[in-house]
């Protein structure tokens, strides 16, 4: 959310559209710890109150694995009103692996790719893409505030039973705990257990 807000400000974007994945093409189903509807509702809760942020169900509705090169044209078709330039926002580390994506040059024809970098990031890490991609000039680095936590790190903390409060938006935090996502003990189960322990102490 921080990156999306800072990129929107830097580029003066009128809106940012989040697209929760339905069936990620690069991950086995068994590794996904939250269902598509859970992910959609977490994003919906996280962006509530920000008038520039929207969420789209296009990949969830597809009911199959989708690649970014398929998703972007559909998003443009659903949201484009009066032309204008489109941007695909992701982290610089993801962009550095762009050659492993499906049809990366075609994707860059559909949208300018924003490589969100942390302060001090070595732009030469993207240099190998210039030799391989004819649309390399459609990749633009944008420096964002350094945030030393990743989605993978958040999930690891959850499976280890550690608190992620204030590391994720409050609405998403509540959904994770209410539904017992990512191995978290459900809130109602925790309350029952705590009530049982409390009763034991009083007896």
Residue pairs with C-beta under 8 A, 6 or more apart in sequence:
1 46
1 47
1 53
1 169
2 144
2 145
2 147
3 89
3 91
3 116
3 144
3 147
4 16
4 18
4 53
4 89
5 50
6 116
6 142
6 144
6 145
7 13
7 16
7 87
7 89
7 114
7 116
7 142
7 144
8 15
8 16
8 52
10 142
11 87
11 114
11 142
13 52
13 87
14 52
15 52
15 53
15 54
15 79
16 52
16 53
16 54
16 89
17 54
17 55
17 56
17 75
17 79
18 43
18 47
18 53
18 54
18 55
18 56
19 55
19 56
19 58
19 59
19 71
19 75
20 36
20 39
20 40
20 42
20 43
20 55
20 57
20 59
20 60
21 36
21 39
21 59
21 60
21 66
22 36
22 59
22 60
22 61
22 62
22 63
22 64
22 65
22 66
23 29
23 36
23 59
23 63
23 64
23 65
23 66
24 32
24 65
25 65
25 66
25 67
25 102
33 155
33 159
33 181
33 182
33 183
34 42
34 176
34 181
34 182
36 59
36 60
37 60
38 175
38 179
38 181
39 60
40 55
40 57
40 60
41 175
42 171
42 172
42 175
42 176
43 55
43 172
44 55
44 171
45 169
45 171
45 172
45 174
45 175
46 168
46 169
46 171
46 172
47 53
47 54
47 55
48 171
54 79
56 75
56 78
56 79
58 66
58 71
58 74
58 75
58 78
59 66
59 71
67 101
67 102
67 103
68 88
68 101
68 102
68 107
69 101
69 102
69 103
69 104
69 106
69 107
69 110
72 86
72 88
72 107
72 110
72 111
73 110
76 86
76 110
76 111
80 86
85 112
86 110
86 111
86 112
87 111
87 112
87 113
87 114
88 107
88 110
88 111
88 112
88 113
88 114
89 114
89 116
90 113
90 114
90 115
90 116
91 115
91 116
92 115
92 116
92 117
92 118
92 121
92 125
92 126
92 141
95 113
95 115
95 126
95 129
95 139
96 125
96 126
96 128
96 129
98 104
98 113
98 129
98 133
98 139
99 128
99 129
99 132
99 133
101 107
104 133
105 133
105 134
105 135
107 113
108 133
108 135
108 136
108 138
108 139
109 135
109 138
111 138
112 138
112 139
112 140
113 138
113 139
113 140
114 140
114 141
114 142
115 126
115 139
115 140
115 141
115 142
116 141
116 142
116 144
117 123
117 141
117 142
117 143
117 144
118 143
118 144
118 145
118 146
118 147
119 143
119 145
119 146
121 141
121 143
123 141
126 139
126 141
129 136
129 139
130 136
133 139
149 167
154 164
154 167
154 168
155 182
157 163
157 164
157 167
158 164
158 176
158 181
158 182
158 183
158 184
159 182
159 183
161 184
161 185
164 173
164 176
165 173
168 176
175 181
176 182
176 184
177 184
177 186
177 187
178 186
178 187
178 188
179 186
180 186
180 189
